[in-house]
Amino acid sequence: MNENGEWETHWGSSAIVSVWKTSTDMFSTGYRIKKQEQEYILHSYGRVDVALSHGKNAEAWDVEGKHYYDFTSGIGVNALGYCDEGWVKAVTEQAGKIQHMSNYYYCDKNTQLAELLAKNSGLCRSFFCNSGAEANECAIKIARKYGEKKHAYKIVTLENSFHGRTLTTLAATGQDGFHRLFTPLTEGFVYAKGNDVEDLKAKLSDPEVCAVLLESVQGEGGVVPMEEDYLKAVRALCTERDVLMMLDEVQTGIGRTGYFFSYQRAGILPDVVTAAKGLGGGLPIGVCIAGEKVKDSFAPGMNGSTFGANPVVCAGAVEVVSRVSKPEFLKKVQEKSEYFKERLLKMPNVEFVRGRGMMIGVKVKDKDAHDVLNACAKAGLLILTAKDLVRFLPPLTITKEEIDAGLAIFAEQIK
Ligand SMILES: *Cc1c(COP(=O)(O)O)cnc(C)c1O
């Protein structure tokens, strides 16, 4: 939301300016696509003036053949970049075998993925769905069920958080701007200040609280990391008060921060974890993983999803998880992150840099982040914003050469 309290700029992640300003050629493919979009798609997105056609790792081309470095990976989704060979093979082979079956039947790729996730998370059992919001819905159901016997139903989330777009995950999202126009939302959410142990203690003194749900690095909120000590304190308090600690790793999970799950950096184990964005390597999947305490939460019929655990998507996810969870892979993400941040800090107009792994926010001096985004797109670099920061979520497989080339364009645009 802008200073006047207007709703316009509140479209979340890639909230940007708008429609085709530069494609003036009325016979171009780009023009046709943009006109169709205006006419036939509900206007819930502010779009950048780019119509992408294909890509390879951190590079992409638009329908006119223009080249870009892509430091967004589709908002942290294409974990292995565009069209990674192993991922394409896994997905196409599965599509040629069996593309979907209902959850009435056992599915090999699905069970393989669940085992990989359990082994790499320290948690126990997965529920698969199709998006981050749906994964959080599942976590919220687990929490409600956990608290049911002692009549505890409230969930503490953090101010400035983002948990999704369904009416319940909007309620969980601790930003008033998202709530306007859509009330009444699901009740029972209480908002605490991030990195403030005392405030959390106060909120947890209410016996009706059954869980805490938080991001370890607030993504849409402006790449705001929670301190390691804070996460440890949350863990300890949740145990002490017998409430669930639930981490929303929809953006931070699957190697994004240089750890398979970001909580592994702090050496803690939450009771419930959700993931989505990077998990499918580009296909829609969400997961809610339950730890020991809540692994028996559901009996048949208590939750479900028609498309959840789709074999094609799971085949892609198995490829992503088997590769990203390797210590060498994660170490490289950490090294590239340091390299990326050092290069940014050398730019005179960079005020500060924050974030972890391949989730990096930059405050540019005297420039609006959206203006920078549009200028970069014109110059051949795709980036994101988050609040007043420029945000980079490049593929985890980005090469040093791609970092150099993309950041050279960025440096030029913020001069
Ligand atoms: C993107 C995001 C979501 C919502 O995911 P969808 O797949 O868009 O529903 C939830 N939580 C966090 C932390 C996110 O970054």
PDBQT file of the ligand as one rigid body, heavy atoms in Angstrom, charges set to zero:
ROOT
HETATM    1  C1  LIG A 501       4.600 -17.207  -1.871  1.00  0.00    +0.000 C 
HETATM    2  C2  LIG A 501       4.355 -17.432  -0.452  1.00  0.00    +0.000 A 
HETATM    3  C3  LIG A 501       3.153 -18.016  -0.002  1.00  0.00    +0.000 A 
HETATM    4  C4  LIG A 501       2.000 -18.297  -0.921  1.00  0.00    +0.000 C 
HETATM    5  O1  LIG A 501       2.296 -19.272  -1.865  1.00  0.00    +0.000 OA
HETATM    6  P1  LIG A 501       1.282 -19.538  -3.085  1.00  0.00    +0.000 P 
HETATM    7  O2  LIG A 501       1.890 -20.710  -3.799  1.00  0.00    +0.000 OA
HETATM    8  O3  LIG A 501       1.278 -18.287  -3.915  1.00  0.00    +0.000 OA
HETATM    9  O4  LIG A 501      -0.040 -19.826  -2.508  1.00  0.00    +0.000 OA
HETATM   10  C5  LIG A 501       3.031 -18.293   1.343  1.00  0.00    +0.000 A 
HETATM   11  N1  LIG A 501       4.027 -18.021   2.207  1.00  0.00    +0.000 NA
HETATM   12  C6  LIG A 501       5.193 -17.471   1.812  1.00  0.00    +0.000 A 
HETATM   13  C7  LIG A 501       6.274 -17.227   2.817  1.00  0.00    +0.000 C 
HETATM   14  C8  LIG A 501       5.400 -17.147   0.470  1.00  0.00    +0.000 A 
HETATM   15  O5  LIG A 501       6.542 -16.576   0.095  1.00  0.00    +0.000 OA
ENDROOT
TORSDOF 0
